[in-house]
Amino acid sequence: MNAKVRVAIAVGSFLLLWLLSSTLYTVSEVQQALIVRLGAPIGVVSEPGLKFKLPLVDSVIYYDRRLLTLEPVVEQVILGDQKRIEVQTYARYRIADPLRFYNAVRTVELAEPQLAQLVSSSLRRELGQVPLPSLLSEQRTHIVEQIQKEVADRAKDVGIAVVEVRFHRADLPLETSQAIYDRMTSERQREAKELRAQGFEWAQEIQAKADRERTVILSEAQREAKITRGTADAEANQILSSAFGKDPQFYRLYRSLQTYRQALANAGPTIVLSPDTEFLRFFKTGPGTTPKH
């Protein structure tokens, strides 16, 4: 076999391989293929396996059959009550009609900005009609469903099936949150001052009531003490009178001793008295002396 024959065989093999590679293509389980003939889409292949196409005429564009996720950037939205919130959403979608998708947007990279714009416009439209408390109540689910329905209806025109739109987060802007926090702090401080003032007022009332009760109790105790003391004094005087009647000399002695105790208890070491004073009678004569009348 000469060189020319070997070259011819090699060229023929190369052409055969190129022809086979240009004719055969595969579709996996997670893909769907769009056949484009001379720049015009002619059909969609969804079944996985080995497929055939016309070489040099047909080209294959693959699209993912699985759910894709879109996460738009955070944006500020004005609510129906003129409150501002920062919202970040996410959407899950799939390419439901590759032919329409190709005619409308061609690629996923070009489709996602348009889908993000659809989500943003629907989000602003729905949230612009509701106040902030609605997002914090059971109405939130209904609002999200309305946004998802509107986005899904409009995305059908480009061959996209939107299966889910949800809020990733919805927060107040930082400056608004700080202002609300400061206002809440001031409100709590005001309430604390009111509670302290109220507590001080209650303490004053309790103290005044306690002082009144103390005064009443002391007055009542003093009154009862005076009554008891007066009763005791009367009984003592009665006992003393009875004792005087039984033994007048002993009574005079007892009374004189009491007088000595009271007079001399706080006296100095020296007392100047007249020798014949009646006060010193018992010091001179003793308890047996008969009193003079």
C-alpha positions in Angstrom: 0.0 0.0 0.0 1.5 3.2 -1.2 1.5 6.6 0.6 -1.3 8.0 -1.5 -3.7 5.1 -0.5 -2.8 5.6 3.2 -3.5 9.3 2.9 -6.8 8.7 1.2 -7.8 6.2 3.9 -6.9 8.6 6.7 -8.8 11.5 5.0 -11.8 9.2 4.5 -11.7 8.0 8.1 -11.5 11.6 9.4 -14.4 12.6 7.1 -16.4 9.7 8.4 -15.8 10.5 12.0 -16.6 14.2 11.4 -19.8 13.1 9.6 -20.8 10.9 12.5 -20.1 13.6 15.1 -22.1 16.1 13.1 -25.0 13.7 12.7 -25.2 12.2 16.2 -26.0 13.9 19.5 -27.2 12.9 22.9 -29.8 14.2 25.3 -29.5 13.5 29.0 -32.3 13.0 31.6 -31.9 16.6 32.8 -31.8 18.2 29.4 -34.1 19.1 26.5 -32.7 19.9 23.1 -33.9 22.5 20.6 -33.0 21.7 17.0 -32.2 24.8 14.9 -32.0 24.4 11.2 -30.2 27.2 9.3 -31.0 29.6 12.1 -34.7 28.7 12.5 -35.9 26.4 15.3 -37.8 23.4 14.0 -38.4 21.2 17.0 -37.8 20.1 20.6 -36.4 16.8 21.8 -37.2 15.9 25.3 -36.6 12.2 25.4 -33.1 11.2 26.6 -30.9 9.1 24.4 -28.8 9.1 21.2 -30.4 11.3 18.4 -29.7 12.2 14.8 -29.6 15.5 13.0 -28.5 16.8 9.6 -24.8 17.7 9.5 -23.9 21.2 8.5 -27.6 22.2 8.6 -28.9 21.5 12.0 -27.5 22.7 15.3 -28.5 21.7 18.9 -29.2 24.1 21.8 -29.5 22.5 25.2 -31.8 23.8 28.0 -32.0 22.5 31.6 -35.2 20.6 32.5 -34.7 21.0 36.2 -36.0 23.8 38.4 -33.7 26.9 38.3 -33.4 29.5 41.0 -33.4 33.2 40.6 -32.3 35.5 43.4 -32.8 39.2 42.6 -30.9 41.8 44.5 -32.3 43.5 47.5 -34.5 46.5 46.7 -36.5 49.1 48.6 -40.2 49.1 48.2 -42.7 51.8 49.3 -45.8 50.2 50.9 -49.4 51.5 50.8 -48.9 53.4 54.1 -45.7 55.1 52.7 -43.4 52.9 54.8 -40.2 51.8 53.2 -38.9 48.2 53.5 -36.0 46.3 52.0 -37.2 43.2 50.2 -35.2 40.3 48.8 -37.1 37.6 46.9 -36.3 34.4 45.2 -38.1 32.6 42.4 -38.0 29.0 41.2 -38.8 28.4 37.6 -38.2 26.0 34.6 -38.0 26.3 30.9 -41.4 24.9 29.9 -41.4 25.8 26.2 -37.9 25.8 24.7 -39.1 27.0 21.3 -40.9 30.0 22.7 -38.0 30.6 25.1 -35.5 30.6 22.2 -37.6 33.0 20.1 -38.1 35.4 23.1 -34.8 35.5 25.0 -32.5 32.8 23.5 -30.4 32.1 26.6 -30.9 31.7 30.4 -28.4 34.5 30.9 -30.6 36.9 29.0 -33.8 35.6 30.4 -33.0 36.0 34.1 -32.7 39.8 34.0 -36.1 40.0 32.4 -37.6 37.6 34.9 -36.1 39.6 37.7 -37.8 42.7 36.3 -41.1 40.9 36.2 -40.7 39.9 39.8 -39.7 43.4 40.8 -42.6 45.1 39.0 -45.2 42.7 40.4 -43.6 43.1 43.9 -43.9 46.8 43.8 -47.4 46.8 42.4 -48.8 44.4 45.1 -46.9 45.9 48.1 -47.8 49.4 47.0 -51.4 48.6 47.9 -50.9 47.1 51.4 -49.8 48.6 54.7 -46.9 47.3 56.8 -49.1 45.5 59.3 -50.5 43.3 56.5 -47.1 41.9 55.9 -46.9 40.9 59.6 -50.3 39.1 59.6 -52.0 36.2 57.8 -52.5 38.4 54.7 -48.8 37.9 53.9 -49.5 34.5 52.3 -52.2 35.9 50.1 -49.9 38.8 49.0 -47.1 36.4 48.0 -49.6 34.2 46.1 -50.8 37.2 44.2 -47.2 38.2 43.2 -46.4 34.6 42.2 -49.6 34.4 40.1 -48.9 37.6 38.3 -45.3 36.7 37.6 -46.3 33.2 36.4 -48.9 34.6 34.0 -46.5 37.1 32.4 -43.6 34.6 32.2 -45.6 32.3 30.1 -45.1 34.6 27.1 -41.3 33.8 27.1 -41.8 30.0 27.7 -41.0 30.1 31.4 -43.1 28.3 34.1 -42.7 30.0 37.4 -43.6 27.6 40.2 -42.6 29.6 43.3 -42.0 33.2 44.3 -41.2 33.8 48.0 -39.7 36.5 50.3 -36.2 35.7 51.3 -36.3 38.6 53.7 -38.3 41.7 54.2 -36.8 44.2 56.7 -37.0 47.9 57.5 -34.1 50.0 56.2 -31.3 50.4 58.7 -32.0 54.1 59.3 -35.7 53.3 59.8 -35.0 50.5 62.2 -32.6 52.7 64.2 -35.3 55.4 64.4 -37.9 52.9 65.5 -35.5 51.5 68.1 -34.7 55.0 69.4 -38.5 55.7 69.6 -39.1 52.4 71.4 -36.3 53.2 73.8 -37.7 56.6 74.6 -41.2 55.1 75.1 -39.9 52.5 77.5 -37.9 55.1 79.4 -41.1 57.3 79.6 -43.1 54.3 80.9 -40.3 53.5 83.4 -40.4 57.1 84.7 -44.2 56.9 85.0 -44.0 53.6 86.9 -41.3 55.0 89.2 -43.4 58.1 89.9 -46.5 55.9 90.5 -44.5 53.7 92.8 -43.2 56.7 94.7 -46.8 58.0 95.0 -47.9 54.6 96.3 -45.0 54.5 98.7 -46.0 57.9 100.0 -49.6 56.8 100.5 -48.5 53.6 102.3 -46.1 55.6 104.5 -48.8 58.2 105.3 -51.3 55.4 106.1 -48.7 53.7 108.3 -47.9 56.9 110.1 -51.6 57.5 110.7 -52.1 54.0 112.0 -49.0 54.4 114.2 -50.4 57.6 115.6 -53.8 56.1 116.3 -52.2 53.0 117.9 -49.9 55.1 120.1 -52.8 57.3 121.1 -54.9 54.3 121.9 -52.1 52.7 123.8 -51.4 55.9 125.8 -55.0 56.3 126.5 -55.3 52.7 127.7 -52.0 53.1 129.7 -53.4 56.2 131.4 -56.6 54.5 132.2 -54.7 51.5 133.5 -52.4 53.7 135.5 -55.3 55.7 136.9 -57.1 52.5 137.9 -53.9 51.1 139.5 -53.4 54.4 141.3 -56.9 54.4 142.6 -56.5 50.7 143.8 -53.2 51.7 145.4 -54.7 54.6 147.2 -57.6 52.4 148.3 -55.1 49.8 149.6 -53.1 52.5 151.3 -56.2 54.0 152.8 -57.2 50.6 154.1 -53.7 50.0 155.4 -53.8 53.5 157.2 -57.1 52.5 158.8 -55.6 49.3 160.1 -52.2 50.7 161.3 -51.9 54.5 161.0 -48.4 54.5 162.6 -47.0 52.0 160.0 -48.6 54.0 157.2 -47.0 57.2 158.3 -43.6 55.4 158.5 -44.1 54.0 155.0 -45.0 57.4 153.6 -42.0 59.0 155.3 -39.6 56.4 153.9 -41.0 57.0 150.4 -40.4 60.7 151.0 -36.8 60.0 152.0 -36.2 57.9 148.9 -37.6 60.6 146.6 -35.9 63.5 148.3 -32.5 61.9 148.9 -32.1 59.7 145.8 -30.8 62.6 143.6 -29.4 64.8 146.4 -25.8 65.7 146.8 -23.5 64.3 149.5 -24.4 67.2 151.8 -27.9 68.3 152.9 -28.3 71.3 155.1 -31.4 71.0 157.4 -32.5 72.4 160.7 -32.0 69.9 163.5 -35.6 70.2 164.8 -37.2 69.8 161.4 -40.1 67.4 161.1 -38.4 65.8 158.1 -35.7 64.2 160.3 -38.0 63.0 163.0 -37.6 59.3 162.2 -33.8 59.7 162.0 -33.9 60.9 165.6 -36.5 58.9 167.4 -37.1 55.8 165.1 -40.4 54.3 163.8 -41.9 54.0 167.3 -42.4 57.7 167.9 -46.0 59.0 168.3 -46.7 61.8 165.9 -47.5 65.2 167.3 -50.8 66.8 166.5 
